[in-house]
Amino acid sequence: MSDRETKGQPDPKLLELLVCPLTKASLRYDRDAQELVSEKAQLAYPIRDGIPILLASEARSLEG
């Protein structure tokens, strides 16, 4: 297991491939919040133990 995996950091190559499941737009990685942010959908998807959880039901709304 690499140092990145043990620290819960997602693989940078994987992050380049991921898109928002609702809009298919690119995602921005927020390292501090451990989230993938979809500006277009106004949602932030959590990253848990280095695994992006790309489910709308798990996402946090950026609106309001």
GILINTA-V184062 format. One line per field, one symbol per residue. ss: DSSP state (~ for helix, > for strand, _ for the rest). phi: phi as a letter, one per 30 degrees, with the letter a starting at -180 (. if undefined). A space follows every 10 residues. Layout:
ss = ???
phi = ???
This chain:
ss = __~~~~____ _~~~~~~_>_ _____>_>>> ____>>>>__ __>>>>>>__ >>___~~~_> >___
phi = .dddddcidd deddddddbd ddciddccdc dddhbcccdd dhbbcdcchi cdcccedcdc dcdi
